């Protein structure tokens, strides 16, 4: 029976997850920086360890497992390791061969910054990529305690789970980009895109979530996942035309929004924030930030707060 859980990596994702687990289990939080209630020591690990460290993109848009390996190198006894960090396909199997004394499970999350704790406890799907019936059921027991929804549990091989994680996010980027293409058409015809997209989204095959005209996708996940999937497809002899098209159209959405603003010839432009989405302070791959910088470059007076034209996270109608 699991009584103690270790969480390694207490950043924007790991810390909220640690707090969720702490409601039901004793939690040992480990990070490079010692904070109140947590440690930097690997001496005493729990019955199971969750690894939630960054996997930054390298120069080829592939996720680097450098920090994951730094963690695994410090664990010298047998341990169940649940890797929450997003990995490239085939990476869990590679790491398992290298760290034979550890039992690795790939268990990425589908959460948004700003609502991590809620999303973690109310998922639509739980991906568990691993081998060993007893180990998998141990993880299922943990989730049965902490979850507040009834998700679909996808029990897969590590490779299958790695592909699902990337493919699901790539589908969302495609949906966002398609909505913006229809939105741009509507604006050119001087009709309300909300009326069009809301009607399309009522079809059960499509749905209204992530289906609204405005800014393109951004943040620390969607752009990187799309490009990482493109690299993996190329590695396997496939041409990732869809991924590349979505990436290019998404970048063009910045120019579309700037054109729409400049066409109004405003004297001053106020921004609600420069984050990549509402409710977050993260500006990584933020289209609002890119729009701000382009308008400043073009000589417009831009500021935080109110201006003659006000830009919120959904862009400008």
C-alpha positions in Angstrom: 0.0 0.0 0.0 1.3 3.5 -0.9 1.7 5.7 2.1 4.4 8.2 1.0 4.8 9.8 -2.4 7.9 11.7 -3.6 7.6 14.6 -6.1 10.8 15.6 -7.8 10.5 19.0 -9.5 8.4 21.7 -7.7 7.8 24.2 -10.5 4.6 25.5 -12.0 3.4 21.9 -12.6 5.1 19.9 -9.8 4.2 22.1 -6.9 0.4 22.1 -7.5 0.5 18.3 -8.0 2.4 17.9 -4.8 -0.2 19.9 -2.9 -3.0 17.7 -4.4 -1.3 14.5 -3.3 -0.6 16.0 0.2 -4.3 16.0 0.9 -4.3 12.2 0.9 -0.7 11.1 1.3 2.6 12.0 3.0 4.5 13.9 0.4 8.3 14.3 0.1 8.9 17.3 -2.2 12.4 17.5 -3.8 13.8 20.3 -5.9 17.1 21.9 -6.7 16.0 24.9 -4.6 15.1 24.2 -1.0 11.8 25.7 0.0 9.6 25.6 3.1 8.5 22.0 3.8 10.5 20.6 0.9 14.1 19.4 0.5 17.0 19.0 -2.0 17.9 15.5 -0.6 17.3 12.2 -2.4 18.2 10.2 0.7 14.7 9.2 1.7 12.2 8.7 -1.2 8.6 7.6 -0.8 7.0 4.4 -1.9 6.6 5.8 -5.4 8.2 8.8 -7.0 6.8 11.2 -9.6 9.3 13.1 -11.8 8.0 16.5 -12.9 11.1 18.3 -14.3 11.4 20.4 -17.5 12.2 18.7 -20.8 13.2 21.7 -22.9 13.3 21.6 -26.7 16.7 21.2 -28.3 17.9 22.8 -31.6 16.0 20.1 -33.6 12.7 20.7 -31.7 13.0 17.4 -29.9 12.4 17.2 -26.1 15.6 16.9 -24.2 15.6 14.3 -21.3 18.7 15.9 -19.7 17.0 16.9 -16.5 15.1 13.6 -16.2 18.3 11.7 -16.5 19.9 14.0 -13.8 17.2 12.9 -11.5 17.4 9.2 -12.4 21.2 9.3 -11.9 20.6 10.2 -8.2 18.3 7.3 -7.4 20.4 4.2 -6.6 17.8 1.9 -5.1 14.9 0.1 -6.6 12.0 2.5 -7.1 8.8 3.0 -9.1 9.3 6.1 -11.1 6.4 7.9 -12.7 7.6 10.3 -15.4 5.1 13.1 -15.8 7.4 15.3 -17.9 6.7 15.2 -21.6 9.0 12.8 -23.5 9.8 12.1 -27.1 8.4 8.8 -28.3 10.6 5.8 -27.6 12.3 7.8 -24.8 10.8 5.9 -21.8 11.9 2.5 -23.3 15.5 4.0 -23.8 15.6 5.2 -20.2 14.3 1.9 -18.9 17.1 0.0 -20.6 19.6 2.4 -19.1 18.2 2.4 -15.6 17.4 -1.3 -15.0 17.1 -1.0 -11.3 14.1 1.4 -11.7 10.6 0.7 -12.9 9.5 3.5 -15.2 6.0 4.5 -16.0 5.1 7.3 -18.4 2.1 9.2 -17.1 1.9 12.7 -18.6 -0.8 15.1 -17.7 -3.2 17.3 -19.7 -3.3 20.4 -17.5 -3.2 24.2 -18.2 -1.0 26.6 -16.3 -3.2 28.5 -13.9 -5.6 25.7 -13.3 -3.2 22.8 -12.7 -4.7 21.4 -9.4 -8.2 21.5 -10.8 -7.2 20.0 -14.2 -5.1 17.3 -12.5 -8.1 16.1 -10.4 -10.7 16.5 -13.1 -9.1 14.9 -16.3 -10.9 13.5 -19.3 -8.2 10.9 -19.8 -5.4 9.4 -17.8 -2.5 8.0 -19.8 -0.5 5.2 -18.2 2.3 3.9 -20.3 4.1 1.0 -18.6 4.6 -2.7 -18.1 3.7 -4.8 -15.2 0.1 -5.4 -14.0 0.9 -4.8 -10.3 2.7 -1.5 -10.9 0.0 -0.1 -13.1 -2.7 -1.0 -10.5 -0.7 0.7 -7.9 -0.9 3.9 -9.9 -4.6 3.3 -10.5 -5.2 3.0 -6.7 -3.5 6.4 -6.2 -5.7 8.1 -8.8 -8.8 6.5 -7.3 -8.1 8.5 -4.2 -7.2 11.9 -5.6 -9.5 12.2 -8.7 -12.8 14.0 -8.5 -14.0 13.0 -12.0 -14.4 9.7 -13.8 -11.8 9.8 -16.7 -11.0 7.2 -19.3 -7.9 5.2 -18.3 -5.8 4.5 -21.3 -3.5 1.6 -20.3 -0.8 1.6 -23.0 2.8 0.8 -23.8 5.2 3.6 -23.1 5.5 4.3 -26.8 1.8 4.4 -27.3 1.3 6.8 -24.4 4.1 9.1 -25.7 2.4 9.3 -29.1 -1.0 9.9 -27.6 0.3 12.8 -25.5 1.8 14.6 -28.6 -1.0 13.7 -31.0 -3.8 14.9 -28.8 -2.2 18.3 -28.4 -1.4 18.5 -32.1 -5.1 17.9 -32.8 -6.0 20.8 -30.6 -3.5 23.1 -32.4 -5.2 22.1 -35.7 -8.6 22.9 -34.3 -7.5 26.3 -33.0 -5.8 27.1 -36.4 -8.9 26.1 -38.4 -11.1 28.3 -36.2 -8.8 31.2 -36.8 -8.9 30.6 -40.6 -12.7 30.7 -40.6 -12.6 33.7 -38.3 -10.3 35.6 -40.7 -12.7 34.8 -43.5 -15.6 36.1 -41.5 -13.8 39.4 -40.6 -13.0 39.9 -44.3 -16.7 39.6 -45.0 -17.7 41.8 -42.1 -19.7 39.1 -40.3 -19.5 37.8 -36.8 -17.2 34.7 -36.6 -18.8 33.7 -33.3 -22.1 32.9 -35.0 -20.4 30.7 -37.6 -18.0 28.8 -35.2 -20.6 28.3 -32.5 -23.0 26.7 -35.1 -20.2 24.4 -36.4 -19.1 23.5 -32.9 -22.6 22.2 -32.1 -21.9 19.2 -34.2 -20.9 16.4 -31.8 -18.1 15.4 -34.1 -16.4 18.8 -33.5 -17.4 20.5 -30.3 -17.0 24.2 -29.2 -13.9 23.8 -26.9 -10.8 25.5 -28.4 -13.0 26.6 -31.3 -13.1 30.4 -31.2 -11.6 33.0 -33.5 -8.8 35.2 -32.0 -5.2 34.6 -31.1 -3.3 31.6 -32.2 -2.0 29.0 -29.8 1.0 29.6 -27.6 2.5 28.8 -24.2 5.0 26.2 -23.2 3.2 23.1 -24.6 1.2 23.4 -27.8 3.9 25.0 -30.1 6.6 22.6 -28.8 4.4 19.5 -29.0 3.5 20.3 -32.6 7.1 20.7 -33.7 8.3 17.7 -31.7 5.7 15.5 -33.4 6.8 16.8 -36.8 10.4 15.8 -35.9 9.3 12.3 -34.8 7.3 11.8 -38.0 10.4 12.8 -40.1 12.5 10.4 -38.1 10.1 7.7 -39.2 10.2 8.6 -42.9 7.0 10.6 -43.0 6.5 14.2 -44.2 4.7 16.2 -41.4 3.0 18.6 -43.8 0.0 19.1 -41.5 2.1 20.0 -38.5 4.3 22.4 -40.5 1.2 24.1 -42.1 -0.4 24.6 -38.6 2.9 26.1 -37.3 3.2 28.5 -40.2 -0.5 29.5 -40.2 -0.3 30.1 -36.4 2.7 32.5 -36.9 0.8 34.3 -39.6 -2.1 34.9 -37.2 0.1 37.5 -35.5 0.4 39.5 -38.7 -3.4 39.1 -39.2 -4.1 40.6 -35.8 -1.6 43.4 -36.2 -3.2 44.3 -39.6 -6.7 44.3 -38.0 -5.5 46.7 -35.2 -3.6 49.0 -37.5 -6.5 49.3 -39.9 -8.4 51.1 -37.0 -5.6 53.7 -36.9 -5.6 54.0 -33.1 -3.7 56.7 -31.2 -3.0 54.4 -28.3 -3.3 50.6 -27.7 -3.9 49.1 -24.3 -3.2 45.5 -23.4 -4.9 43.6 -20.6 -1.7 41.4 -20.3 1.0 39.9 -22.4 0.5 36.3 -21.3 -0.2 33.5 -23.7 -3.7 33.0 -22.3 -6.1 34.4 -19.8 -5.5 33.5 -16.2 -1.8 32.9 -16.6 1.4 35.1 -16.2 3.4 33.0 -18.7 4.6 34.8 -21.8 6.3 31.9 -23.5 5.3 31.8 -27.2 2.7 34.5 -26.3 1.0 36.0 -29.4 -0.1 39.0 -27.4 3.6 39.7 -26.6 4.5 39.3 -30.2 1.7 41.7 -31.3 2.8 44.2 -28.6 6.4 44.1 -30.0 5.3 44.5 -33.6 3.1 47.4 -32.8 5.9 49.1 -30.9 8.2 48.5 -33.8 5.7 50.1 -36.1 5.7 53.2 -34.0 2.4 52.8 -32.1 1.9 53.9 -28.5 1.3 50.7 -26.6 0.8 50.3 -22.9 -0.5 48.1 -20.1 -4.1 49.1 -19.2 -6.6 51.1 -21.2 -5.9 52.8 -24.5 -8.1 54.0 -27.3 -8.2 50.4 -28.5 -8.0 47.7 -25.8 -6.5 44.3 -26.6 -7.5 41.3 -24.4 -6.3 37.7 -24.7 -8.9 36.9 -27.4 -7.6 39.6 -29.6 -9.5 42.3 -31.4 -12.8 41.9 -33.2 
